[in-house]
C-alpha cells in the first residue's frame, strides 16, 4: 500500500524539521503544504535532504483545511492508498503513525483519529483552558457529526483510506478551524467507519493559531446548521426510519404541548383565573410524550454509527461486478 503523509504548515519553521525527521521509513511521500507562512517554513523544509518530501506553497493563507485539501488532492492524484494528517508543531509523535494506520490497513476502518482523552497523562499535560475547550467542542461535535463513539473528534492526528477520501466532495470541506469537525460530518454522509486510536500528546513551546474570537462567533452557527443538515439528510432525504418518525411526531407533540400550555397560562394569568386541570394535563402529557419520542430518536441515532468500512464495500462491489 502506498502511504502518504500530509503536513499543513503555517509558521512552523521551529518544529517542522524534527517532525519530518521522525516520520517512519514506510511512508512513501511526505507532502508539506506551506500555507503562505510569514516565517522561513518554506526555506526550512526546502533545505531538508529527504527525497520523499513534496513541498507545495500557497500564495495566500487558506487555513488548515485549505492546506489539507491541497495535500489530499495531490495524494489522490499520486495514487496514495492511505493519507495521514500530522501537524508540523511537534505535538504529535510521528512514531505513532503505524498505530494510526493499522485499522485502515487491516480493513477495520476508513478513517482513524488519535484520541488524546484516553491517556490520563496526556490530560494532565494539557493546559486547563485547552482541556475544557476540547471537551466541550468534542461533545458538541459528537452530536453534530453522528459519531457518538468517537472520544476525541477534534484531534488533528488522522489517517484516511483513499476509498473514503475519493467519495468526499473536498470543495465542501471547511477550510478553516472547523476542518476536523467538518471531515467527520461529511464522512458520516457517506457512512464511513471511524475509529479512535489512543495517542499521547506533548505540549511544549508550540503556539496555537486558533482565534478564540473567531471560533466563538462562528462555531455555534456552524454546529447548528450542520446538525440540521445531517438530520434532514440522514433521516428525511436519504432514508426514512423509526428515527424519522420519532423525530417528526416527537417534535410536533413537544412544540404543541409547550405552546398550548404557555398560551393558556398567559390567558388565565391575565384574567386572574386558575388554569383548569384538564388544560394543564393536556400540556404536560403532550410534553412528556414528545420528550420521550425525541429521547428514543436520540438513542437510536447513537446506535446508528456506521459499522462496515467503505473499503470493504468497495471490494465487494468490485468482486460482484466481475
CORMO-V429777 format. One record per backbone hydrogen bond with DSSP energy under -0.5 kcal/mol. CO is the residue of the C=O (numbers start at 1). NH is the residue of the N-H. E is the energy in kcal/mol with one decimal. If there is no record, write none. Layout:
CO_NH_E / CO_NH_E
//
This chain:
1_3_-0.7 / 2_4_-0.5 / 2_81_-3.0 / 2_82_-1.9 / 3_28_-2.6 / 3_29_-1.0 / 4_84_-2.6 / 5_31_-3.5 / 6_8_-0.6 / 6_86_-1.9 / 7_9_-0.5 / 7_33_-2.3 / 8_88_-0.7 / 9_35_-3.0 / 12_15_-0.9 / 12_16_-2.6 / 15_18_-0.5 / 15_19_-1.7 / 16_20_-2.4 / 17_21_-2.2 / 18_22_-1.2 / 19_22_-0.5 / 20_23_-1.2 / 24_27_-1.5 / 29_5_-2.4 / 29_31_-0.6 / 30_32_-0.7 / 30_54_-2.7 / 31_7_-3.2 / 31_33_-0.6 / 32_34_-0.8 / 32_56_-3.0 / 33_9_-2.8 / 33_35_-0.8 / 34_36_-1.9 / 34_58_-3.0 / 40_44_-2.4 / 41_45_-2.3 / 42_46_-2.3 / 43_47_-1.4 / 45_48_-1.4 / 50_53_-1.4 / 52_30_-2.4 / 54_32_-2.3 / 54_56_-0.6 / 56_34_-3.1 / 63_67_-2.3 / 64_68_-2.2 / 65_69_-2.5 / 66_70_-1.8 / 67_71_-2.2 / 68_72_-3.4 / 69_73_-2.4 / 70_74_-1.9 / 71_75_-2.4 / 72_76_-2.6 / 73_77_-2.1 / 74_78_-1.8 / 75_80_-2.6 / 76_79_-1.3 / 81_162_-2.5 / 82_4_-2.8 / 83_160_-2.0 / 84_6_-3.7 / 84_86_-0.5 / 85_158_-1.5 / 87_90_-0.5 / 91_202_-2.0 / 92_94_-0.7 / 93_96_-2.2 / 94_97_-1.8 / 96_99_-0.7 / 96_100_-2.0 / 97_101_-2.3 / 98_102_-1.0 / 99_103_-0.5 / 101_105_-2.6 / 102_106_-2.1 / 103_108_-3.0 / 103_109_-1.1 / 104_107_-1.3 / 110_161_-2.6 / 111_195_-2.2 / 112_159_-1.8 / 113_197_-2.4 / 114_116_-0.7 / 115_118_-0.5 / 115_199_-1.8 / 116_119_-1.3 / 118_120_-0.6 / 119_123_-1.8 / 120_124_-1.9 / 121_125_-1.6 / 122_126_-1.6 / 127_131_-2.7 / 128_132_-2.7 / 129_133_-2.3 / 130_134_-2.5 / 131_135_-2.3 / 132_136_-2.2 / 133_137_-2.6 / 134_138_-2.6 / 135_139_-2.2 / 136_140_-2.3 / 137_141_-2.5 / 138_142_-1.9 / 139_143_-1.7 / 140_144_-2.3 / 141_145_-3.0 / 142_146_-2.1 / 146_148_-1.4 / 147_150_-1.2 / 149_151_-0.5 / 152_155_-1.6 / 156_158_-0.9 / 157_114_-2.8 / 158_85_-2.9 / 159_112_-2.5 / 160_83_-2.5 / 161_164_-0.7 / 161_165_-2.3 / 162_166_-2.8 / 164_167_-0.9 / 164_168_-0.7 / 165_168_-1.0 / 168_170_-1.2 / 169_172_-1.9 / 170_173_-0.8 / 175_65_-1.1 / 175_66_-1.7 / 176_179_-1.3 / 178_182_-3.0 / 179_183_-2.3 / 180_184_-1.5 / 181_185_-2.0 / 182_186_-2.4 / 183_187_-2.4 / 184_188_-2.1 / 185_189_-1.0 / 186_190_-0.9 / 187_192_-2.3 / 188_191_-1.1 / 192_194_-0.5 / 193_110_-2.5 / 193_111_-1.8 / 195_113_-2.2 / 197_115_-3.6 / 202_204_-0.6 / 210_212_-0.8 / 211_215_-2.5 / 212_216_-2.6 / 213_217_-1.6 / 214_218_-1.9 / 215_219_-3.0 / 218_222_-2.2 / 219_223_-2.8 / 220_224_-2.5 / 221_225_-2.5 / 222_226_-2.1 / 223_227_-2.5 / 224_228_-2.3 / 225_229_-2.2 / 226_230_-2.4 / 227_231_-2.5 / 228_232_-2.5 / 229_233_-2.7 / 230_234_-3.1 / 231_235_-2.3 / 232_236_-1.4 / 232_237_-1.0 / 233_237_-0.7 / 233_238_-3.3 / 241_245_-1.7 / 242_246_-2.7 / 243_247_-2.8 / 244_248_-2.4 / 245_249_-2.6 / 246_250_-2.2 / 247_251_-2.0 / 248_252_-2.0 / 249_253_-2.5 / 250_254_-2.5 / 251_255_-2.6 / 252_256_-2.6 / 253_257_-2.8 / 254_258_-2.2 / 255_259_-2.8 / 256_260_-3.1 / 257_261_-2.0 / 258_262_-2.6 / 259_263_-2.7 / 260_264_-2.2 / 261_265_-2.2 / 262_266_-2.3 / 263_267_-2.4 / 264_268_-2.5 / 265_269_-2.2 / 266_270_-2.4 / 267_271_-1.8 / 268_273_-2.5 / 269_272_-0.6 / 276_280_-2.0 / 277_281_-2.6 / 278_282_-2.2 / 279_283_-1.9 / 280_284_-2.7 / 281_285_-3.0 / 282_286_-2.0 / 283_287_-2.0 / 284_288_-2.6 / 285_289_-2.8 / 286_290_-2.5 / 287_291_-2.5 / 288_292_-2.5 / 289_293_-2.2 / 290_294_-2.1 / 291_295_-2.5 / 292_296_-2.2 / 293_297_-2.1 / 294_298_-1.9 / 295_299_-2.1 / 296_300_-2.3 / 297_301_-2.2 / 298_302_-2.3 / 299_303_-1.5 / 301_304_-1.2 / 302_305_-0.5 / 307_309_-0.6 / 309_312_-0.5 / 309_313_-1.8 / 310_314_-3.2 / 311_315_-1.6 / 312_316_-2.1 / 313_317_-2.6 / 314_318_-2.0 / 315_319_-2.3 / 316_320_-2.3 / 317_321_-2.1 / 318_322_-1.0
//
